[in-house]
């Protein structure tokens, strides 16, 4: 992916302490950096999405106990200087540039930029205590994406789902949740989940996550149109990443079989299909997973 010329967002807070991260193959500028700490991730963390404490089963806040990894001090504001931090700031900046234009044009909603917090191990959010094992997530309360960048290294090593566009897809998916929040979808889903059975709540969550996948595709469509950002193999990288984090694949890897009624993020087929829908159509309206007869 040609991300080197993207504008770096200043809406980044770096809480990683000493920085660090991993090497972004292709497109990056700057010196090499060391491999970050390998994450010990559970299946839920690999699904990606909204902080499950907010969306699934209500909005109970977890205060979080002490941790040797906890970072309570504010981080450095602005685009980081290391390559991994530059990549994250560049992708966030490009999503800002795309959605600032696309959202008001297509659905007459003004776009408000989210924040992004980079952390190592664990940190605090307005949704409670955040741990790397949760994977990247969006907290709608403070409209912030939280991500431990060594997650990307684990994508490459454990799930063979690496590549700069695969990593960009992850960030764009979280920003997709922010778009859902601005559209008023997340509060409505949360309210509906409070009155639903667990299975119904899971189904609602799946539709939320698939919509975010589709919105990531919409971003990629417009980024390609305006900046010619995509390179050969990029789409395949994103499709591979979407497939790798499908609920069915994760459950089979963890317990040997899949239980569809417990899915909260969608199957591999669904995640790939909705991402490609957004990429091909380039329209927010094409991402109506709630109106679709099948998610």
C-alpha positions in Angstrom: 0.0 0.0 0.0 1.3 3.5 -0.9 0.8 5.0 2.5 4.1 7.0 2.7 2.6 10.1 1.3 -0.6 10.1 3.4 -1.1 13.0 5.8 -0.2 12.0 9.4 -3.1 12.6 11.8 -2.3 14.7 14.9 -5.2 13.0 16.7 -2.9 10.3 18.1 -1.8 9.8 21.7 1.3 7.6 22.1 1.3 5.8 25.5 3.9 3.2 24.6 6.5 4.6 26.8 9.7 3.9 24.9 7.9 3.6 21.5 8.8 0.5 19.6 6.8 -1.7 17.3 7.5 -3.7 14.1 8.6 -3.2 10.5 5.9 -2.3 8.0 6.7 -3.9 4.7 6.5 -1.5 1.8 5.6 2.2 1.7 7.2 3.2 4.9 9.9 5.8 5.5 12.4 6.0 8.3 14.8 3.7 10.1 14.1 0.1 11.2 12.6 -0.7 14.5 12.6 -3.7 16.8 9.9 -6.3 17.1 7.4 -5.5 19.8 6.2 -7.8 22.6 4.3 -10.8 21.2 0.7 -10.7 22.4 -0.9 -13.6 24.2 -4.4 -13.2 22.6 -7.6 -15.0 23.2 -10.2 -15.6 20.6 -12.3 -12.6 21.6 -9.3 -10.3 21.2 -8.7 -11.7 17.6 -12.2 -10.8 16.6 -11.6 -7.0 16.6 -14.3 -4.5 17.2 -16.0 -2.5 19.9 -15.0 -3.0 23.5 -17.2 -6.0 24.3 -18.0 -4.5 27.7 -19.9 -1.7 25.9 -21.7 -3.5 23.2 -22.2 -7.1 24.4 -24.4 -7.5 27.4 -24.8 -3.9 28.4 -22.5 -1.0 29.3 -21.0 -2.1 32.6 -17.7 -0.3 33.2 -14.8 -2.4 34.4 -12.6 -0.4 36.7 -9.6 -2.7 36.2 -7.1 -3.7 38.8 -3.5 -2.8 39.0 -1.1 -4.2 36.4 2.6 -4.2 35.8 1.8 -3.0 32.3 -0.6 -0.2 33.3 0.1 3.2 32.0 -1.7 5.9 33.9 0.2 8.9 32.6 -0.9 10.7 29.4 1.1 9.9 26.4 2.7 12.1 23.7 0.3 13.9 21.4 0.7 14.0 17.7 2.2 11.7 15.1 4.9 9.4 16.5 8.3 9.3 14.9 8.9 5.5 14.7 7.8 3.7 11.6 4.9 1.7 13.2 3.6 4.9 14.8 4.0 6.8 11.5 2.0 4.1 9.8 -0.8 4.2 12.3 -1.0 8.0 12.1 -0.9 7.9 8.3 -3.8 5.5 8.0 -5.8 7.4 10.6 -5.1 10.6 8.7 -6.2 9.1 5.4 -9.5 7.8 7.0 -10.0 11.4 8.3 -9.5 12.8 4.8 -11.8 10.3 3.2 -14.7 10.4 5.7 -14.6 14.2 6.1 -15.7 14.3 2.4 -17.7 11.1 2.0 -19.9 11.1 5.1 -21.6 14.5 4.5 -21.8 13.9 0.7 -23.4 10.5 1.0 -25.6 10.7 4.2 -25.5 14.4 5.1 -23.7 13.8 8.4 -20.7 15.8 9.5 -17.6 13.8 10.3 -15.9 14.3 13.6 -12.4 12.9 13.8 -11.9 10.1 16.4 -8.8 9.9 18.5 -6.3 7.0 18.5 -4.4 5.8 21.5 -1.3 3.6 21.0 -0.3 1.6 24.0 1.8 -1.4 25.1 0.3 -4.2 27.2 -2.5 -2.3 28.9 -3.9 1.1 29.5 -7.1 2.9 30.6 -10.0 4.0 28.5 -13.3 5.6 29.3 -14.7 2.2 28.7 -12.5 0.8 31.5 -9.2 -1.1 31.6 -7.9 -2.0 28.2 -5.5 -4.9 27.7 -3.7 -6.0 24.5 -5.4 -9.4 24.7 -8.6 -7.7 23.8 -7.2 -6.7 20.5 -7.8 -3.3 18.9 -11.1 -1.8 19.8 -13.2 1.3 19.6 -14.6 2.9 22.7 -17.8 4.9 21.8 -17.8 6.8 25.1 -14.6 8.7 24.4 -14.7 8.1 20.6 -11.3 6.7 20.6 -9.6 3.7 18.9 -7.2 1.8 21.2 -4.5 -0.4 19.7 -1.3 -2.1 20.7 0.7 -2.1 17.5 2.4 -5.4 18.2 -1.0 -6.9 17.4 0.0 -6.5 13.8 3.2 -8.6 14.3 1.0 -11.3 15.8 -1.3 -11.2 12.8 1.7 -12.0 10.6 3.3 -14.6 12.8 0.3 -16.5 14.2 -2.3 -16.1 11.5 -0.2 -15.4 8.4 -2.4 -12.4 7.8 0.3 -9.8 7.4 0.9 -6.9 5.0 0.5 -3.2 5.3 -3.0 -3.2 3.7 -4.1 -5.9 6.1 -3.0 -3.8 9.0 -4.7 -0.7 7.5 -7.9 -2.7 7.2 -7.8 -3.3 11.0 -7.5 0.4 11.7 -10.2 1.3 9.1 -12.5 -1.3 10.6 -12.2 0.4 14.0 -12.8 3.8 12.4 -15.9 2.2 10.8 -17.3 1.7 14.3 -16.7 5.4 14.8 -18.8 6.1 11.7 -21.5 3.9 13.0 -21.4 5.9 16.2 -21.8 9.2 14.4 -24.7 7.7 12.4 -26.4 6.9 15.7 -26.3 3.1 15.1 -24.3 2.0 18.2 -26.6 3.6 20.8 -29.7 2.0 19.2 -28.0 -1.4 19.0 -26.9 -1.2 22.6 -30.5 -0.3 23.7 -31.9 -3.2 21.7 -29.4 -5.6 23.2 -30.5 -4.8 26.7 -34.0 -6.2 25.8 -32.8 -9.1 23.7 -31.8 -12.7 24.5 -28.1 -13.6 24.3 -28.5 -15.1 20.9 -30.3 -12.0 19.6 -27.7 -9.8 21.1 -25.0 -11.8 19.4 -26.8 -11.4 16.0 -27.0 -7.7 16.5 -23.3 -7.6 17.3 -22.5 -9.5 14.1 -24.4 -7.0 12.0 -22.5 -4.1 13.7 -19.1 -5.8 13.0 -19.9 -6.6 9.4 -21.0 -3.1 8.8 -17.7 -1.9 10.1 -16.0 -4.3 7.7 -18.0 -2.8 4.8 -17.2 0.7 5.9 -13.5 -0.2 5.8 -14.1 -1.2 2.2 -15.8 2.1 1.5 -12.7 3.9 2.9 -10.4 1.8 0.7 -12.5 2.5 -2.4 -12.2 6.3 -2.0 -8.6 6.2 -0.9 -7.8 4.4 -4.1 -9.8 6.8 -6.2 -8.1 9.9 -4.7 -4.6 8.7 -3.9 -4.1 5.6 -6.0 -3.2 3.9 -2.7 -3.6 0.3 -3.6 -0.8 -1.9 -5.0 -1.0 -5.4 -6.5 -1.9 -7.9 -3.7 -3.3 -5.4 -1.3 -6.9 -6.5 -1.7 -5.9 -10.1 -1.2 -4.1 -9.1 2.0 -7.2 -7.5 3.4 -9.4 -10.5 2.4 -7.0 -12.9 4.0 -7.1 -10.8 7.3 -10.9 -10.7 7.2 -11.0 -14.4 6.7 -8.5 -15.1 9.4 -10.6 -13.4 12.1 -13.9 -14.9 11.2 -15.7 -16.4 14.2 -16.0 -19.8 12.6 -12.3 -20.0 11.9 -11.3 -18.8 15.4 -13.7 -21.2 17.1 -12.4 -24.1 15.1 -8.9 -23.2 16.0 -9.7 -22.8 19.6 -12.1 -25.7 20.3 -12.2 -27.8 17.1 -15.7 -26.8 16.0 -17.9 -23.7 15.4 -21.1 -22.7 17.1 -22.9 -20.1 14.8 -25.4 -18.9 17.5 -22.4 -17.7 19.6 -20.8 -15.7 16.8 -20.4 -12.0 17.6 -18.4 -10.7 14.7 -19.4 -12.9 11.7 -18.0 -15.8 9.8 -15.0 -15.6 7.5 -17.2 -15.7 4.5 -19.4 -12.9 5.8 -16.4 -10.6 6.8 -14.8 -11.0 3.4 -18.1 -10.5 1.5 -19.0 -7.3 3.3 -15.6 -5.8 3.0 -15.7 -6.5 -0.7 -19.2 -5.0 -0.9 -17.8 -1.7 0.5 -14.7 -1.8 -1.7 -16.7 -2.3 -4.9 -19.6 0.0 -4.1 -17.9 2.8 -2.3 -21.2 3.9 -0.7 -22.3 4.0 2.9 -25.8 2.9 1.9 -24.4 -0.3 0.5 -23.3 -1.3 4.1 -26.8 -1.6 5.6 -26.2 -5.0 7.2 -29.3 -4.4 9.4 -31.6 -4.1 6.4 -30.0 -7.1 4.6 -32.0 -10.4 4.7 -28.8 -12.2 5.5 -25.8 -10.6 7.2 
